[in-house]
Amino acid sequence: MQQVIVIGGGLAGSEASLLLAGAGVRVLLVEQKPVRRSPAHKSDALAELVCSNSLRSDNPENAIGLLHEELRRLGSAVLEEADRARVPAGDALAVDRVAFSEALTRRIAGHPNIELRKEEATALPDQICIVATGPLTGEGLARSLAQAVGDSALAFYDAIAPIVAGDSVDQSVAFRQSRYGKGGGDDYLNLPLSREEYERFVDELRAGGKVEPHAFEEPRYFEGCLPIEVMAARGRESLAFGPMKPVGLVDPRTGRRPYAVVQLRREDRAGTAWNLVGFQTRLTWPEQKRIFSGCIPGLRSAEWIRLGQVHRNTFLDAPRSLAPDGSLRARPHVFCAGQITGVEGYVESAASGHIAARRVLARLRGEQFAPPPGTTALGALLRHVTGEAHPPGYEYQPTNVVFALFPPLEEPHRKHERKARLLARARRDLAEWARAGGILLSPEPPLPTRTAGVPSPPARTLLPPSDTPRPAPSSETPR
């Protein structure tokens, strides 16, 4: 079987490389780090998490939790290592980002079917390949893509949140609690604000100095990851109903719900680093230190491990530039995966890489690949990329997986039954799709249970460390 080139060692590229290699395909994985590093990347490891350390809700009655489940059942390497590197975060799947990235790096570096080449790809290859360079694609490769697809190469701006050292947070101010009591009591640190403190913070955000784009660049933000100061500019209460909402939280020292709250989420199991949830920003670094330390109770002596920043994201107008099998219409040997196709989020990127690898396998075998039905989370993402989920005239933008991308339920149902019915339909249709394609699925997990109206996360089997010896790759090529 011929060699496949995978360009980009992020989540999509790592997932695709390991799936292909496990199927007996020789893979050349081209990763530009450490030869060249984008402004958002700090580590030399593969599958680096540059924004949050959360892979979001793990409950399958949420669209993202359902995507977790489907990838686990399909044997996703990314989800396997995420489960191993899990840190407490309520019903969210949050990971120790260093342990997670290093584990995937070891798996790839040690796989006999993968050659890892550390260099920058500046043009599309002439042989079959998967381009999974993500939203920070280098100028040379972006130019080569633009030449292939015309004006379908677009850009928008994204921002990442700051990280603070845990021992520099004032524990006399912070209280440990997850919303509505989900998960363990130590999953989140909460910094409560009074109305006066909140309003002063909003005023400072609005007036604070920002990193402005170049004159020729139009700032276009992904709605699911708006800079906090952009949200604040939309209305004085926008943050209190957004990332600083106090619902589900009670300050144990007062017995009351704060007016607003800043939540900090663990970055590692030991709690040495904490992410400011929802605080992605384009404020200048001096302004971040001044405003966050000066206006947020508990952060007066904060030690900042990483400050927020803004970066440009490049993605394709996928419905116009990609063929139904995920390859470029203009270059049929070039498949695309991950955020460059217009999916947004860590798990969505891994899912895109998983599907791209299965499509390439089908191409190599001379077979037709039937994509997962749109009623599954995987299929719903494909509905977005193909444009099937959107009305005529929709301006294509990156999106996370959400139930709005799924086809509506056909049978009558009550509103509170909708998510459970979508889950049941997705599980049934995924099983039928896998059976028809000869694809092996792990057993279906039990339905989520509920306590006081709140779904609990699904049960998981603890996995051994990723350096546990694995069986040698099978000589059979899985489908």
Residue pairs with C-beta under 8 A, 6 or more apart in sequence:
1 24
1 25
1 26
1 364
1 477
2 26
2 127
2 128
2 364
3 25
3 26
3 27
3 28
3 127
4 20
4 25
4 26
4 27
4 28
4 127
4 128
4 129
4 130
4 360
4 364
5 27
5 28
5 30
5 125
5 127
5 128
5 129
5 130
6 13
6 16
6 17
6 20
6 27
6 28
6 29
6 30
6 129
6 130
6 132
7 13
7 30
7 121
7 125
7 129
7 130
7 131
7 132
7 133
7 141
8 30
8 31
8 131
8 132
8 133
8 134
8 338
9 17
9 29
9 31
9 33
9 46
9 47
9 108
9 116
10 46
10 47
10 48
10 132
10 133
10 134
10 338
10 349
11 47
11 78
11 338
11 346
11 347
11 349
11 350
11 353
12 132
12 134
12 337
12 338
12 339
12 349
12 350
12 352
12 353
12 356
13 29
13 31
13 46
13 130
13 132
13 133
13 337
13 338
13 353
14 46
14 47
14 77
14 78
14 104
14 108
14 350
14 353
15 76
15 77
15 78
15 350
15 351
15 353
15 354
15 357
16 130
16 132
16 337
16 353
16 354
16 356
16 357
16 360
17 27
17 29
17 108
17 111
17 114
17 357
18 77
18 104
18 107
18 108
18 111
18 114
19 77
19 353
19 354
19 357
19 358
19 361
20 27
20 113
20 357
20 360
20 361
21 27
21 111
21 112
21 113
21 114
21 473
22 113
22 473
22 478
23 357
23 361
23 477
23 478
24 113
24 473
24 475
24 477
25 113
25 360
25 361
25 364
26 113
26 115
27 113
27 114
27 115
28 114
28 115
28 117
29 108
29 114
29 115
29 116
29 117
30 117
30 119
30 121
31 46
31 116
31 117
31 118
32 118
32 119
32 120
32 121
32 138
33 41
33 43
33 44
33 118
34 44
34 118
35 118
35 119
35 120
36 120
36 138
38 136
38 138
38 311
39 136
39 309
39 311
40 50
40 51
40 136
40 160
40 309
40 311
41 48
41 50
41 136
42 48
42 50
42 306
43 98
43 101
45 98
45 101
45 102
45 104
45 105
46 101
46 104
46 105
46 108
47 78
47 81
47 100
47 101
47 104
47 105
48 97
48 101
49 95
49 97
49 100
49 101
49 346
50 160
51 158
51 160
51 161
51 225
51 280
52 161
52 265
52 275
52 277
53 87
53 94
53 95
53 96
53 97
53 265
53 266
53 267
53 275
54 89
54 92
54 93
54 94
54 95
54 265
54 275
55 64
55 68
55 82
55 92
55 93
55 94
55 95
55 346
55 347
56 62
56 64
56 65
56 92
56 93
56 345
56 347
56 400
57 64
57 65
57 91
57 92
57 93
57 457
58 65
58 68
58 91
58 92
58 93
58 457
58 458
59 65
59 91
59 448
59 455
59 456
59 457
59 458
60 66
60 68
60 69
60 423
60 445
60 448
60 458
61 419
61 420
61 422
61 423
61 448
61 455
62 419
63 377
63 380
63 400
63 401
63 402
63 403
63 405
63 406
64 345
64 347
64 348
64 377
64 400
64 401
65 457
65 458
66 376
66 377
66 401
66 422
66 423
66 426
67 347
67 348
67 351
67 377
67 378
67 381
67 401
68 79
68 93
68 347
69 377
69 445
69 458
70 351
70 372
70 376
70 377
70 378
70 426
70 430
71 78
71 79
71 347
71 350
71 351
71 354
71 378
72 79
72 80
72 83
72 442
73 430
73 441
73 442
73 443
73 444
74 354
74 439
74 441
75 440
75 442
76 350
76 351
76 354
77 104
77 107
78 104
78 347
78 350
78 353
79 347
79 350
80 463
80 466
81 100
81 103
81 104
81 107
81 466
82 93
82 95
82 100
83 93
83 460
83 462
83 463
84 99
84 100
84 103
84 463
84 464
84 465
84 466
85 95
85 96
85 97
85 99
85 100
85 103
86 93
86 94
86 95
86 96
87 94
87 95
87 96
87 266
87 267
87 268
87 269
88 94
88 183
88 184
88 186
88 187
88 266
88 269
89 178
89 183
89 187
89 188
89 265
89 266
90 178
90 179
90 182
90 183
90 184
90 187
90 188
91 182
91 183
91 455
91 456
91 457
92 183
92 265
94 265
94 266
96 267
96 268
96 269
97 267
97 268
98 268
99 268
103 466
103 467
106 466
106 467
107 466
108 114
108 116
109 116
112 473
113 473
120 138
120 140
120 141
121 133
121 138
121 140
121 141
122 138
122 140
122 141
122 144
123 140
123 141
123 144
124 131
124 141
124 144
124 145
124 148
124 331
124 334
125 334
126 333
127 333
128 333
128 335
128 360
128 363
128 364
129 333
129 334
129 335
130 335
130 336
130 337
130 353
130 356
130 357
130 360
131 141
131 145
131 334
131 335
131 336
131 337
131 340
132 336
132 337
132 338
132 340
132 349
132 352
132 353
132 356
133 141
133 338
133 340
134 338
134 339
134 340
134 349
135 158
135 311
135 312
135 313
135 314
135 315
135 339
135 340
136 311
136 312
136 313
136 314
137 145
137 314
137 340
142 153
142 314
145 153
145 316
146 153
148 328
148 330
148 331
148 334
149 316
149 317
149 320
149 321
149 328
149 329
149 330
150 321
152 316
152 317
152 320
152 321
153 314
153 315
153 316
153 317
154 314
154 315
154 316
154 317
154 396
155 217
155 220
155 312
155 313
155 314
155 315
156 220
156 221
156 222
156 312
156 313
156 315
156 397
156 398
157 213
157 219
157 220
157 221
157 282
157 310
157 311
157 312
157 313
158 221
158 222
158 225
158 280
158 310
158 311
158 312
158 313
159 221
159 225
159 226
159 227
159 280
159 281
159 282
159 308
159 309
159 310
159 311
160 280
160 306
160 308
160 309
160 311
161 275
161 276
161 277
161 278
161 279
161 280
161 281
161 308
162 275
162 276
162 279
162 281
162 288
162 292
162 304
162 306
162 307
162 308
163 267
163 273
163 274
163 275
163 276
163 304
163 305
163 306
164 264
164 273
164 274
164 276
164 299
164 302
164 303
164 304
164 305
165 272
165 273
165 274
165 302
165 303
165 304
165 305
166 189
166 271
166 272
166 273
166 274
167 272
167 303
168 299
168 301
168 302
168 303
169 189
169 191
169 264
169 274
169 298
169 299
169 302
170 297
170 298
170 299
170 300
170 301
173 191
173 192
173 297
173 298
174 189
174 190
174 191
174 264
174 298
175 189
175 190
175 192
175 251
175 252
175 253
176 185
176 186
176 187
176 188
176 189
176 190
177 185
177 188
177 190
177 249
177 250
177 252
178 184
178 185
178 187
178 188
179 188
179 247
179 248
179 249
180 248
180 454
182 454
183 457
186 271
187 265
187 266
188 263
188 264
188 265
188 266
188 277
189 263
189 264
189 274
190 249
190 251
190 258
190 261
190 262
190 263
190 264
191 261
191 262
191 263
191 264
191 296
191 297
191 298
191 299
192 246
192 251
192 258
192 259
192 260
192 261
192 297
193 201
193 244
193 258
193 259
193 260
193 261
193 262
193 296
193 297
194 258
194 259
195 259
195 260
197 259
197 260
197 295
197 297
198 239
198 240
198 244
198 259
198 260
199 236
200 295
201 291
201 295
201 296
202 232
202 236
202 239
204 290
204 291
204 294
204 295
205 228
205 229
205 232
205 283
205 291
206 229
206 232
206 233
208 229
208 283
208 284
208 287
208 290
208 291
209 283
209 284
209 286
209 287
210 229
210 282
210 283
210 284
210 287
211 282
211 283
211 284
211 309
211 310
213 219
217 312
221 227
221 230
222 313
222 344
222 397
222 398
223 397
224 344
224 399
224 400
225 280
225 344
226 280
227 280
227 281
227 282
227 283
227 308
227 310
228 239
228 243
228 278
228 279
228 280
228 281
229 281
229 282
229 283
230 282
231 238
231 239
231 242
231 243
232 238
232 239
239 260
240 246
240 259
240 260
242 278
243 263
243 277
243 278
243 279
244 260
244 261
244 262
244 278
245 260
245 261
246 257
246 258
246 259
246 260
246 261
247 257
249 257
249 258
249 261
250 256
250 257
251 257
251 258
262 276
262 277
262 279
262 296
262 298
262 299
263 276
263 277
263 278
264 274
264 275
264 276
264 277
265 274
265 275
265 277
266 273
266 274
266 275
267 273
267 274
267 275
273 305
276 292
279 292
279 308
280 308
281 288
281 308
281 309
281 310
282 308
282 309
282 310
283 291
283 308
285 307
285 309
288 304
288 307
288 308
289 302
289 304
289 307
292 299
292 302
293 299
293 300
293 301
293 302
294 300
313 339
313 398
314 340
315 339
315 340
315 341
315 342
315 398
316 322
316 336
316 340
316 341
316 342
317 342
317 396
318 336
318 341
318 342
318 385
318 386
318 387
318 396
319 385
319 386
319 387
319 390
319 396
320 396
321 328
321 329
321 330
322 328
322 329
322 336
322 341
322 385
322 386
323 329
323 332
324 386
325 335
325 359
325 363
325 369
326 335
326 336
326 337
326 341
326 355
326 356
326 359
326 385
327 333
327 334
327 335
327 336
327 359
328 334
328 335
328 336
335 356
335 359
335 360
336 356
337 349
337 352
337 353
337 355
337 356
337 357
338 349
338 352
338 353
339 348
339 349
339 398
341 352
341 385
342 384
342 385
342 396
342 397
342 398
342 399
343 349
343 351
343 352
343 381
343 384
343 385
343 398
343 399
343 400
343 401
344 398
344 399
344 400
345 400
345 401
347 401
348 381
348 400
348 401
351 377
351 378
351 381
351 401
352 381
352 385
354 378
355 371
355 372
355 378
355 382
358 369
359 369
361 369
361 477
361 479
362 368
362 369
363 369
369 437
370 433
370 436
370 437
371 378
371 379
371 382
372 378
372 379
372 382
372 429
372 430
372 433
373 379
373 429
373 430
373 432
373 433
374 380
374 382
374 383
374 388
374 389
374 406
374 407
375 406
375 407
375 422
375 425
375 426
375 429
376 426
376 429
376 430
376 433
377 401
377 426
378 430
379 429
380 389
380 401
380 403
380 405
380 406
381 401
381 405
382 388
383 389
383 405
383 406
383 407
384 390
384 399
384 401
384 405
387 394
387 396
389 404
389 405
390 396
399 405
403 418
403 419
403 422
406 422
406 426
409 418
409 421
409 422
409 425
411 421
413 421
420 447
423 447
427 444
430 441
431 441
431 444
433 439
434 440
434 441
437 479
438 479
439 478
439 479
440 478
445 458
445 459
446 458
446 459
448 455
448 456
448 457
448 458
449 455
449 456
450 456
